[in-house]
Every structure is written in C-alpha cells, then in structure tokens.
Amino acid sequence: MAILPIIEVPDQRLREKSKPVEAVTDELRVLMDNMLETMYEAPGIGLAAIQVGIAKRIVVMDIS
C-alpha cells in the first residue's frame, strides 16, 4: 500500500466533476486501500478520490 499526496485548495483538480464507478475492480480495491492508508496517516475520518487527484466517485471513511 502507499500514502497518496492529498491536494488542497486552490488546486483546480478539486473542481473537476468526478465520474461514476461502473464496476469495482482489483485496481479500484488497491486504490481504496491506498486511500484508507492515506486517510489514517493524515489523520482523518474520510477521504474522497478527488482529494488525491482521481476524478472518480469514491469515498472511504472510518467512523468508529
């Protein structure tokens, strides 16, 4: 797994319209695992794919 760079305002990528996910693939599962690792390192309780520069409608969160 990998820690992904989190982009912040005023980065214009945050204004991109994210695309729907058609199917959950192994590649997306790896992305979501990396997003979780990034979220815990930040630290935070949620992270959207667009925050790591990927314009897909994916959100990970841990509310425990």
N, C-alpha and C positions, 0 to 999 in steps of 0.2 A: 504494500500500500504506500501511498505517497501523500505528502502535505501539498495541497494546491495553493497557488497565490490567490489571495482574496483581493478583488478590485474594489475600489471605493469611489465615491463621488469626488470629482466631476467626470469620471470615466464614462464616455458616451456609450460604451457597450451595455451599461446598465439600463439604457433607454431602448435597447433592441426588443422587438417582440419575439418572445420565445415560442418555439414550435412544439406542438403536441408530440407526445411519445406514442408511436404506433404499437410497439411491442417491447417487452423487457428482454433484452439480450444479455449475454455474458459480458459484453463490452459495457453496457449500462450498469450492470451489477458491480463491476470493478469501479466505474465512475462513482457510484453511490457509496461504496466502501471508502473510496478516497475522500469523498465529500464529508462522510462521517468523521474520519480521522482528522480532517482539516477543521471541522466544526469543534471537535473536542480540544484541539490544540489552540483554538482562537481565544478563549473558550466561548462557547455559545450554546444555545439550545436548538437552533435551527439554521439551515443554510440552503439557499436556492442555487440552482446550477448557474444562473446568470451571474451570481456573485463570484464565481470562479471562471467567468468568461465563456460559459457554454450556454447558448440560447436554446435550451430545451426546458420544457415544463416539468422540472424535477425539483422536489424539496425533500430534504432529510431533516428529521428533528428527534429530539430526545427530551421528553417532558417528565422523566422520572425524577 
